[in-house]
Amino acid sequence: MAALTIEGVAKRFGAVAALDDVSLTVADGEFVAVLGPSGCGKSTLLRVIAGFERPERGSVSFGERIVSNGALHVAPEDRQIGMVFQSYALWPHMTVAENIGYPLRVRKLAARDVGREVDAALAAVGLTGYAERRPAQLSGGQRQRVALARCLAMKARIVLLDEPLANLDVHLRARMLAEIAAFRELSKATLIYVTHDQAEALGVADRVAVMSGGRIRQVAPPAALYRTPQDGVVSRFVGPGAVARGQVTQTFANGHSTVALFGREWEVRSAPGQTAGDVEVCIRPEDLAIVGEGRGFAARVARVLYQGGRSVVEASPAADPETTLSLSVDSGTATGIGRTVHLALVDGWVIPE
């Protein structure tokens, strides 16, 4: 059953189309990340779902309940959603317990029931004993857990997370991702997670919706998004690697094609129905290997990034010096800057459009 259905939603701010015919269906209990660069429309989409913005066209439904269309707009406080903001959105004059219990008091629950739900939520996020503290007395990670506890206490069926880890350092982000995954298991809620960080999106979501220019370009599980991007925009934004121009010379029924690239022909993956002609090829770091001279194509090493036992090597093919390829090698491999290496394409993906 769909927990959230967005159909043909459009929203403009002056001459700017923040959302342009956006449609998305999210299943009950699913975790969907909305990924895209700043200004792509992802936060506007979240605000439309929450009810803070009214779409000019299209509809938003929670299950069978329409909450926004041309004739109807349900207020945010009546949508029964939870929201975790980048800024945490905690009342500074309230204690932790008061912040968590606020939406329950708005619903006029009895004080005893509010206290029970708050205590359970604090225990669930590991903050037992913090009930009487103020937000200013908490770390960033603890404030984020209070925001999650508030969603738990109100038993929100849909929880919206707007760049929730943007203000945290790298180590705390990894910890909080685990906290969010645990929150999902506890709450059984449907999660919509907006971020510009692809590592966050690919690491935790069931599916990822990539946005650009107010439109959703592709919605797919992380592995499919990475290995089979639908267009050049998704290819360049999701994951490391390069997009190179080539020509499909032959296609096969097994989902592969022969492509002329960097002065040689290679067999790569392609979508059903692929035709011959000029194409773009998505090349991930694992799609390349260093080989002996005469077995591949020559490329000049432009950069080497040490990453412990592995190093990322960036190199430009002699046949296409405007393209920068990335590959991961053992840190002991001799690949100094300015050296010529020979590379073979062991895999790749013909971008369909």
Summary of the structure (lengths in Angstrom):
residues: 353
radius of gyration: 24.2
end to end distance: 31.7
largest distance: 78.6
contacts: 1124
relative contact order: 0.12
helix: 27%
strand: 38%
